[in-house]
């Protein structure tokens, strides 16, 4: 025998409304773009990190190669700088040696020029018997005096003391000697030298003359500043050499 089950709840109005309400439930319809962006970013972040890491590695490799290259160039430049410094040191040494030789050369005083200057200046009443050059005196402490220039001593006979003084004044005007250091060392009245024939005649009384000694110091003015005086005294060779050195710039004009 069959049993019939009838669910009268379905036919009730309240039940039908609840079913309709449940059937009308909808999924959210808001904008999901941020969610998709987040998913894409999350998925692409490891890939982006890999690309950045690869790029940094590439740059590090390039920088390392540049550093090696720069270090090699630096070593090459240091070697070149060392060579340049060595060459400059050699040039400075050559210049110093050349300047020293030029300084010595520029202090040359040709005796021919000085003797000609003395002949042009000596009064007619004064005779020169002897000329000698002497080194400056050495002080007690073994050091030379401030002026190391060589000295010159002139001795001879003059007719009077005034003639000796005139000779000294003329000597002080010479560009080859220092005026401030020219002085009379001695001047005394002596008998003049006599000839053999005068010795035979006892009646002839020897003439009185002044025996003098004058000392001076050679001028320390460079020879390059005395070109005109040297030319006037006939020192052509020295003047030519000085002018050649002036043309090359070794000696300043």
JOJO-V330448 format. One record per residue. RES is the residue in one letter. PSI is psi in radians with two decimals (none if undefined). OMEGA is omega in whole degrees, 0 to 359 (999 if undefined). Layout:
BEGIN
RES | PSI | OMEGA
RES | PSI | OMEGA
END
This chain:
BEGIN
X | 2.30 | 183
X | 2.55 | 175
X | 2.40 | 183
X | 2.09 | 179
X | 2.10 | 181
X | 2.16 | 179
X | 1.76 | 182
X | -0.09 | 180
X | -0.54 | 180
X | -0.49 | 183
X | -0.10 | 182
X | 2.49 | 182
X | -0.66 | 181
X | -0.64 | 179
X | -0.69 | 179
X | -0.64 | 179
X | -0.69 | 179
X | -0.67 | 179
X | -0.70 | 179
X | -0.68 | 180
X | -0.72 | 179
X | -0.61 | 181
X | -0.41 | 182
X | 0.07 | 179
X | 2.27 | 182
X | 2.68 | 175
X | 2.73 | 179
X | 2.41 | 181
X | 0.35 | 180
X | 2.97 | 182
X | 2.08 | 182
X | 0.21 | 181
X | -0.78 | 178
X | -0.61 | 179
X | -0.75 | 179
X | -0.71 | 178
X | -0.74 | 179
X | -0.70 | 179
X | -0.75 | 179
X | -0.77 | 181
X | -0.74 | 179
X | -0.64 | 179
X | -0.58 | 184
X | -0.23 | 182
X | -0.81 | 178
X | -0.67 | 179
X | -0.75 | 178
X | -0.70 | 178
X | -0.68 | 178
X | -0.73 | 179
X | -0.77 | 179
X | -0.75 | 180
X | -0.73 | 178
X | -0.71 | 180
X | -0.73 | 179
X | -0.68 | 177
X | -0.72 | 178
X | -0.75 | 179
X | -0.70 | 178
X | -0.71 | 178
X | -0.76 | 178
X | -0.75 | 179
X | -0.68 | 178
X | -0.72 | 178
X | -0.71 | 178
X | -0.67 | 179
X | -0.76 | 178
X | -0.76 | 180
X | -0.75 | 179
X | -0.66 | 177
X | -0.70 | 178
X | -0.75 | 177
X | -0.64 | 178
X | -0.74 | 177
X | -0.72 | 178
X | -0.74 | 179
X | -0.70 | 178
X | -0.68 | 177
X | -0.73 | 178
X | -0.72 | 178
X | -0.71 | 177
X | -0.71 | 178
X | -0.72 | 179
X | -0.75 | 178
X | -0.71 | 179
X | -0.76 | 179
X | -0.73 | 179
X | -0.71 | 179
X | -0.72 | 178
X | -0.71 | 179
X | -0.76 | 179
X | -0.67 | 178
X | -0.74 | 178
X | -0.73 | 178
X | -0.74 | 180
X | -0.77 | 179
X | -0.73 | 179
X | -0.75 | 180
X | -0.66 | 178
X | -0.76 | 178
X | -0.70 | 179
X | -0.69 | 179
X | -0.74 | 177
X | -0.77 | 180
X | -0.65 | 183
X | -0.22 | 179
X | 0.10 | 180
X | 2.35 | 175
X | 1.73 | 181
X | 2.27 | 179
X | -0.57 | 180
X | -0.71 | 180
X | -0.72 | 180
X | -0.71 | 179
X | -0.67 | 177
X | -0.63 | 178
X | -0.69 | 177
X | -0.71 | 179
X | -0.59 | 181
X | -0.37 | 186
X | -0.43 | 187
X | 2.30 | 177
X | 2.76 | 181
X | -0.39 | 182
X | 0.18 | 181
X | 2.36 | 177
X | 2.52 | 175
X | 2.13 | 179
X | -0.55 | 184
X | 2.46 | 175
X | 2.22 | 177
X | 2.63 | 178
X | 2.45 | 180
X | 2.66 | 179
X | 2.69 | 179
X | 2.59 | 181
X | 2.60 | 178
X | 2.33 | 181
X | 2.99 | 183
X | -0.51 | 180
X | 0.10 | 178
X | 0.02 | 180
X | 2.59 | 178
X | 2.73 | 178
X | 2.94 | 182
X | -0.60 | 181
X | 1.82 | 182
X | 0.10 | 182
X | 2.59 | 181
X | 2.59 | 178
X | 2.87 | 179
X | 2.42 | 180
X | 2.24 | 181
X | 2.27 | 178
X | 2.62 | 181
X | -2.73 | 182
X | 2.58 | 177
X | 2.76 | 183
X | -0.53 | 181
X | 2.95 | 177
X | -0.59 | 178
X | -0.64 | 178
X | -0.65 | 177
X | -0.73 | 178
X | -0.69 | 178
X | -0.73 | 179
X | -0.70 | 179
X | -0.75 | 180
X | -0.70 | 178
X | -0.62 | 179
X | -0.59 | 179
X | -0.32 | 179
X | -0.09 | 181
X | 2.37 | 177
X | -0.17 | 182
X | -0.13 | 182
X | 2.74 | 179
X | 2.13 | 183
X | -0.63 | 185
X | -0.29 | 183
X | 0.12 | 175
X | 2.24 | 183
X | 2.75 | 177
X | 2.11 | 179
X | -0.73 | 180
X | 2.65 | 176
X | 2.00 | 184
X | 2.67 | 180
X | 2.19 | 181
X | 2.92 | 174
X | 2.39 | 179
X | 2.63 | 177
X | 2.48 | 181
X | 2.68 | 178
X | 2.86 | 178
X | -0.62 | 179
X | -0.61 | 179
X | -0.52 | 177
X | -0.55 | 181
X | -0.45 | 181
X | 1.79 | 182
X | -0.28 | 182
X | -0.29 | 181
X | 2.11 | 180
X | 2.30 | 181
X | 2.49 | 180
X | 2.52 | 179
X | 2.34 | 178
X | 2.98 | 180
X | 2.12 | 174
X | 2.15 | 187
X | 2.81 | 172
X | 2.15 | 180
X | 2.37 | 176
X | 2.58 | 176
X | 3.07 | 179
X | 2.40 | 179
X | 2.47 | 181
X | 2.52 | 176
X | 0.26 | 174
X | 2.27 | 181
X | 2.56 | 180
X | -0.49 | 180
X | -0.32 | 177
X | 0.02 | 180
X | 0.46 | 184
X | -0.76 | 181
X | -0.78 | 179
X | -0.70 | 179
X | -0.67 | 177
X | -0.71 | 180
X | -0.51 | 180
X | 0.06 | 175
X | 0.27 | 179
X | 1.34 | 186
X | -0.71 | 184
X | -0.82 | 181
X | -0.71 | 180
X | -0.72 | 179
X | -0.76 | 179
X | -0.72 | 180
X | -0.74 | 180
X | -0.62 | 176
X | -0.71 | 178
X | -0.59 | 176
X | -0.63 | 179
X | -0.59 | 179
X | -0.15 | 178
X | 0.02 | 180
X | -0.70 | 176
X | 2.24 | 179
X | 2.48 | 178
X | none | 999
END
